[in-house]
Amino acid sequence: TPTHTSTLPFPTVTPDIPKVYTQYSTEVGHKTLWVVCVVMGISSLVFYGMAMRVPVQKRMFHIITAFITTIAFLSYYAMATGAGVNYHTTILKESKLHVITEVVKRQVFWARYVDWAMTTPLLLLDLSLLAGLNGASILVLMFSDLVMILTGLFAALSHDQGQGWGWYAFACVAFLTIIYQLGYKGRQTVAAKDNKTRVFFGAISLFTLCLWTVYPIVWGVADGARIVNVDGEIIAYAVLDMLAKPVFGFWLLLTHDSMSRTSPSIGGFWAHGLATE
Ligand code: RET
């Protein structure tokens, strides 16, 4: 009797057990998350300390910047402990009859997007205040930034690679709006300020725009195309996050402290609260 031939009537229905590729982080990625968590925590303490050393009128950048690293500390803590992670399945191959034949299961660190949704608007607020951007531009920046991060999150959580790239495209349009507001409007506005502020804004905004451009590239090869493993992704974002938050923060605050001896302070609501009878 034949042992290897099917006894099922034609057409046979193959049980749809798809081939699963798993992409998880290892000890290297895990340790990296903890290192960044500690760096963000220490930076936050230093920034709060620096805030306390200047009068409240000169503390706005310190407070905003300390909030940025505090949120990053919390988000890295979530990722390192496994709370901010999802094991996400994306379909690679599907037959015409919707039988799924190949999937990739990968760790998606969604806590990043919660972090970015709060910290990138704050980073842009730092730069907007430095340039003296008007309210309209600040609102457009905040809105575009939120759209960029949320559509990025939908891209990361998409079960279909095609749809994922669709979300990615929306995020890129939002990013172009940010580049325009910061690179064009920002530069135009800061032209009315003193020479030191102009040069400093030029340098730190260029640093920011170059750095931020690397994020969608990393996303594209790691989360989108999934050709970089999870450890590689963790390390790439770790380096970028440390440049975009603590390094950016120290540069901004040290420069601001040295310049603000001669520059005016912020009064009004920031320093005195709301006026009452
Ligand atoms: C995503 C994917 C979709 C396309 C684009 C993106 C841009 C992300 C950026 C993130 C910046 C993060 C920062 C974090 C601070 O530490 C969402 C990756 C355009 C620009 C500065």
Residues whose N, C-alpha, C, O or C-beta is under 5 A from the ligand:
A	BS01	RET	W116 M148 I149 G152 Y168 A171 C172 F175 W212 Y215 P216 W219 D241 A244 K245
